[in-house]
């Protein structure tokens, strides 16, 4: 990646190997792809019935850093993200109100497949806008669930033909007793689950953990079991196999997917193909607000739009996410995000102003340390700390700082490599000839007062600038004027 995104100097050799935590084994392992140099990766995508909240978005920033790290290590990554646009139950099991139905009711749309498509179109665009704003590399394939219904039905038929399913009055269920290693992800105790089950939820299920691969209903598609729609779990197996193959290298998602969704995916995929489905299962931890899980049902589902309305950028949020390891739970607060915003602002000021016009060079030693952090289970806090070491190291030339940070940012992508003019404007920094005449007059008069050591007058003029929405900073190169970014 350094070679492709940073061409101003010779890039260091790719990381010799990468190591990631595998939820399946419960330990950090050396990563070796099935068919190098290609790596296949599937990420569970959103249910597009509303805006993704900031907790959802952590999964895709995590997957983005993972993908960039693999690319930098010399791999060609084929990446699929699904878009669930029908039939996703709110509790991720087989009961509850369907999320797409909930969205239709919220927006006053009729309960039809056409309206469901219209609703999901709207929120697919919104989700992709969030992805772009967060500088997340687009996947190789966006897999929309409703476009793969035939594939899902064929997969269910395969499971049925192999004796893994049974039919009830409300659907078709996968019989986990036929798959002895069900629950291996997350070490689920199935005996305890059975003893604590509420049988009244669905008395036709043979085991509480049996899950629906087809749900019967008045709405949906035709199948041999009647009209209905595929279960949520089956869609990911079908789309992963259709776009990446029967075996994939990495499957990512939030930690909340482990217990039900990913155990179901693993079971049905391996039952259908007879092959190991995913070699590595990787999961990011929760973000909480006031130490409470973020959830639409709880009404604390802040979106990226909420952050922007409060004066923060997508870059600020990305930076804040990278200050914590992806497997560490973190508690969100606007105060914490403010700290991230200030840190990133300082980092960008160095890049857009202090290092501007300097010829970039690379420090291989520092870059090798940087890639080692990311190759060690995506240690983004360590990588960011090293970036600040570069800024503060007085033994490094400005060119070395500039080039090394540019190369680091090809993996972190915090906007450090943006065009300096555009970057400075995004921070509210305004060139002297772009200031309104009345503001420029205040700046000039304040500079005269400052040189004359007329501090009361200089302070008065600073306050006059503040009232107009501008701040002024005295530097060795003259006054720097910044306007608050709306």
Helices and strands as residue ranges (DSSP letters): H 2-5, E 19-22, E 27-30, E 38-43, H 54-72, E 76-83, H 99-106, H 113-133, E 141-144, G 145-148, H 149-161, E 165-167, E 171-174, G 176-178, H 190-195, G 199-201, E 211-221, E 228-230, H 232-244, E 248-254, G 255-257, I 258-262, H 263-273, E 278-284, E 287-289, E 292-293, G 296-298, H 304-309, H 314-322, E 330-332, H 334-349, I 350-354, H 364-375, H 380-392, H 398-412, H 420-426, E 429-430, G 432-434, H 437-451, H 455-467, E 470-475, E 478-483
